[in-house]
Amino acid sequence: MSAVEEKKKMARVAVELVSEGDVVMVDDSTTSLEVVPLLIGRSPLTIITNFMPAMQQVTNNPDVHLIALGGEYVPRYQSFLGLMCERSIADLYADVLFASSSAVRGLDVYHQDQQIVTAKRAMMAAAQTRVLMVDHSKIDHGALHRLGGIDEFTHVIVDDEVDAIVVKSFEDAGVIVLVAS
């Protein structure tokens, strides 16, 4: 896992978007995983995820209602993916989604695996507040599959090494940008 300190800083900013009682969806990224232990302090709440490490972090907490998304388990990502996962997501609502992706180029968000992209798109459709967390190492890079536009997220959380011009371009696209320092 890279950029560990940046991910922890972004997680501390992200958790402030959650209120007690919220339904929070967490994608299968190591960035979003950093938010999970902080969410426990905001319980009671519901966490929806397809990411096995996130499930394992909350299974013993009686104040967290866990909804584990099923599907085909993909060891490479430690997550459940595919049609069953996407159908489950389509039947749910979340107050907040915490997501990350491999790359942001311009105002487009990318990931290298189409299975991950389809699951993240389903999560985005199910959530009212959609938070993308990306550190500086993911900016100005591309990956094979386009997840969507930056403006499909309500919030973007970046670390303080992201160039101010990039932050301004996200804000100009209508997104609330929070800089973790």
Secondary structure, 3 states (H helix, E strand, C coil): CCCHHHHHHHHHHHHHHCCCCCEEEECCCHHHHCCHHHHHCCCCEEEEECEHHHHHHHCCCCCEEEEECCCEEECCCCEEECHHHHHHHHCCCEEEEEECCCEEECCEEEECCHHHHHHHHHHHHHEEEEEEEECHHHECCCCCEEEEEHHHCCEEEEECCCCHHHHHHHHHCCCEEEEEC
